[in-house]
Amino acid sequence: MSKGFRNADSTQDMSEKATADQINAILERDRLQAAEAEERRAHGGYGICETCGKPIGEERMAALPTATRCMRCQSEWEQANRP
């Protein structure tokens, strides 16, 4: 094996850890979004976009009850926050 190259097991471990870290980050983001939606529900802001203040569409709320942004604002947020 040449210097500078990892063995297959080490590379697989690193890949699995990176995947697990990404999954955990997504789950944490979803947990935080659900908690925020619950807080908004308790204070009368449920179903209202946190960014633009307009109602979140019924179809989006049915598909994703924890949504805190309308489709347009969520799309813009995701574009701005890409890693």
C-alpha positions as CSV (number, residue, x, y, z in Angstrom):
1,M,0.0,0.0,0.0
2,S,1.3,3.4,-0.9
3,K,1.8,6.1,1.7
4,G,-1.0,8.6,1.9
5,F,-3.7,6.0,1.1
6,R,-6.0,4.7,3.7
7,N,-7.0,1.1,3.9
8,A,-10.5,0.2,2.8
9,D,-11.8,-0.4,6.4
10,S,-10.6,3.0,7.5
11,T,-12.2,4.7,4.5
12,Q,-15.5,2.8,5.1
13,D,-15.5,3.9,8.7
14,M,-14.9,7.5,7.8
15,S,-17.7,7.4,5.2
16,E,-20.1,5.8,7.7
17,K,-19.3,8.4,10.3
18,A,-19.8,11.2,7.8
19,T,-23.2,9.8,6.8
20,A,-24.2,9.3,10.5
21,D,-23.2,12.8,11.3
22,Q,-25.3,14.2,8.4
23,I,-28.3,12.1,9.5
24,N,-28.0,13.3,13.1
25,A,-27.8,16.9,11.9
26,I,-31.0,16.5,9.8
27,L,-32.8,14.8,12.7
28,E,-31.7,17.6,15.1
29,R,-32.9,20.2,12.7
30,D,-36.3,18.4,12.3
31,R,-36.6,18.1,16.1
32,L,-35.9,21.8,16.6
33,Q,-38.4,22.7,13.8
34,A,-41.1,20.5,15.5
35,A,-40.5,22.2,18.8
36,E,-40.7,25.6,17.2
37,A,-44.0,24.7,15.4
38,E,-45.4,23.5,18.8
39,E,-44.3,26.8,20.4
40,R,-46.0,28.7,17.5
41,R,-49.2,26.6,17.9
42,A,-49.3,27.5,21.6
43,H,-49.0,31.2,20.9
44,G,-51.3,31.4,17.9
45,G,-48.7,31.6,15.1
46,Y,-49.2,28.1,13.8
47,G,-49.7,27.9,10.0
48,I,-48.1,31.4,9.5
49,C,-44.8,31.7,7.8
50,E,-42.1,32.9,10.2
51,T,-40.3,34.7,7.4
52,C,-43.0,36.5,5.3
53,G,-45.9,36.3,7.7
54,K,-48.3,34.9,5.1
55,P,-50.4,31.7,5.7
56,I,-48.6,28.5,4.9
57,G,-50.5,26.5,2.3
58,E,-53.0,23.8,3.5
59,E,-51.3,21.2,1.4
60,R,-47.9,22.0,2.9
61,M,-49.3,21.9,6.4
62,A,-51.0,18.6,5.8
63,A,-47.8,17.1,4.4
64,L,-45.5,18.7,6.9
65,P,-47.4,19.8,10.1
66,T,-44.1,21.1,11.6
67,A,-43.5,23.5,8.7
68,T,-42.7,27.1,9.9
69,R,-42.1,28.6,6.5
70,C,-44.2,28.7,3.3
71,M,-42.8,26.9,0.3
72,R,-41.2,30.1,-1.2
73,C,-39.5,31.1,2.0
74,Q,-38.4,27.6,2.8
75,S,-36.8,27.3,-0.7
76,E,-35.0,30.6,-0.3
77,W,-33.8,29.6,3.2
78,E,-32.5,26.3,1.9
79,Q,-30.6,28.0,-0.9
80,A,-29.1,30.5,1.5
81,N,-28.1,27.8,4.0
82,R,-26.6,25.1,1.9
83,P,-23.4,23.7,3.3
